């Protein structure tokens, strides 16, 4: 037998491994010892009652066989314990278990789908040995993962939480690149695109100084630009895609992702979720407060898309009525 | 009587070896799923188990045969 098997699964060095505490083998091993003692007593009774050497020889044969079977039982219990483990690698949680003979199960969960991690300690052994059952609540179909009889569960929960945070932070990084401080001003984009003249821009800016209305709204009110012009210009300004909500399909299952106060405060609307779990949020404007608060409230990675404010308002009234 | 005992022993021994073989089969088959250190540990356990089992069976058989043939 090859003493150094080639691992099919190569785990990174910083992988966290968890296995049920070895105390779980206490009862099976106690049973094995009891069986050994029983076999010994049985053999002793037989050996003192028989005088024939042949039967004494058979008694030794059967005793050897009994010890072999009891040892096999102990190895079987060890095997089921040893091959039941959880590994937390960068980005995923793996649950491997030898359920019974010829039945092996292995499932994976992306750490970014983890919603909550908790643990509970109950029972005599668990209290004495500081063991706990950790429940990892997920957004996957499986629902939750349970890591049973884990030594020092508080520290394990902290370590797993850190791994989850690292995984989600890695994912967020790619979406944190949205520069909410646009490098180019909206008016300059519209002038540069020959949508408005510089004189119109100066007039609108003067008006904005007194009315405090958004520049885009003033330009639309004057009829100098269309809503589509504004949406395209804002999309270019923030470097994010635009969306025409008239043709967009709203995934109603996502509506609970944001609360009414957040939606109404920032005029944002969750639209859909892509296969990576990233939620598309429609908004008319972007700001640091908006992006931060929506990300925190949603609890999932998000991307923003620029939409027409009036369409957005109508949909918010429909999906997030004040009475709800 | 001796034949009955011998056949019973041999049948039980075959079953015991099948049981042991199933244990070894699972460890050898699934050890590649374990981290390298644990996989090496499981291989060592199986070696110890195999050697100990064979020692027990052979030793008991030798002692038993000694008594049976000295009768």
Boltz contact constraints between the chains, C-beta under 6 A:
constraints:
  - contact:
      token1: [A, 3]
      token2: [B, 43]
      max_distance: 6.0
  - contact:
      token1: [A, 5]
      token2: [B, 31]
      max_distance: 6.0
  - contact:
      token1: [A, 5]
      token2: [B, 32]
      max_distance: 6.0
  - contact:
      token1: [A, 5]
      token2: [B, 39]
      max_distance: 6.0
  - contact:
      token1: [A, 7]
      token2: [B, 32]
      max_distance: 6.0
  - contact:
      token1: [A, 7]
      token2: [B, 36]
      max_distance: 6.0
  - contact:
      token1: [A, 8]
      token2: [B, 32]
      max_distance: 6.0
  - contact:
      token1: [A, 9]
      token2: [B, 33]
      max_distance: 6.0
  - contact:
      token1: [A, 11]
      token2: [B, 35]
      max_distance: 6.0
  - contact:
      token1: [A, 53]
      token2: [B, 67]
      max_distance: 6.0
  - contact:
      token1: [A, 53]
      token2: [B, 71]
      max_distance: 6.0
  - contact:
      token1: [A, 54]
      token2: [B, 68]
      max_distance: 6.0
  - contact:
      token1: [A, 54]
      token2: [B, 71]
      max_distance: 6.0
  - contact:
      token1: [A, 56]
      token2: [B, 67]
      max_distance: 6.0
  - contact:
      token1: [A, 57]
      token2: [B, 64]
      max_distance: 6.0
  - contact:
      token1: [A, 57]
      token2: [B, 67]
      max_distance: 6.0
  - contact:
      token1: [A, 57]
      token2: [B, 68]
      max_distance: 6.0
  - contact:
      token1: [A, 58]
      token2: [B, 5]
      max_distance: 6.0
  - contact:
      token1: [A, 60]
      token2: [B, 60]
      max_distance: 6.0
  - contact:
      token1: [A, 60]
      token2: [B, 63]
      max_distance: 6.0
  - contact:
      token1: [A, 60]
      token2: [B, 64]
      max_distance: 6.0
  - contact:
      token1: [A, 61]
      token2: [B, 9]
      max_distance: 6.0
  - contact:
      token1: [A, 61]
      token2: [B, 60]
      max_distance: 6.0
  - contact:
      token1: [A, 61]
      token2: [B, 64]
      max_distance: 6.0
  - contact:
      token1: [A, 64]
      token2: [B, 56]
      max_distance: 6.0
  - contact:
      token1: [A, 64]
      token2: [B, 57]
      max_distance: 6.0
  - contact:
      token1: [A, 64]
      token2: [B, 60]
      max_distance: 6.0
  - contact:
      token1: [A, 65]
      token2: [B, 12]
      max_distance: 6.0
  - contact:
      token1: [A, 67]
      token2: [B, 56]
      max_distance: 6.0
  - contact:
      token1: [A, 68]
      token2: [B, 16]
      max_distance: 6.0
  - contact:
      token1: [A, 68]
      token2: [B, 53]
      max_distance: 6.0
  - contact:
      token1: [A, 68]
      token2: [B, 56]
      max_distance: 6.0
  - contact:
      token1: [A, 68]
      token2: [B, 57]
      max_distance: 6.0
  - contact:
      token1: [A, 69]
      token2: [B, 16]
      max_distance: 6.0
  - contact:
      token1: [A, 71]
      token2: [B, 53]
      max_distance: 6.0
  - contact:
      token1: [A, 72]
      token2: [B, 19]
      max_distance: 6.0
  - contact:
      token1: [A, 72]
      token2: [B, 20]
      max_distance: 6.0
  - contact:
      token1: [A, 72]
      token2: [B, 23]
      max_distance: 6.0
  - contact:
      token1: [A, 75]
      token2: [B, 23]
      max_distance: 6.0
  - contact:
      token1: [A, 75]
      token2: [B, 49]
      max_distance: 6.0
  - contact:
      token1: [A, 76]
      token2: [B, 23]
      max_distance: 6.0
  - contact:
      token1: [A, 79]
      token2: [B, 26]
      max_distance: 6.0
  - contact:
      token1: [A, 79]
      token2: [B, 27]
      max_distance: 6.0
  - contact:
      token1: [A, 83]
      token2: [B, 30]
      max_distance: 6.0
  - contact:
      token1: [A, 96]
      token2: [B, 33]
      max_distance: 6.0
  - contact:
      token1: [A, 101]
      token2: [B, 22]
      max_distance: 6.0
  - contact:
      token1: [A, 104]
      token2: [B, 30]
      max_distance: 6.0
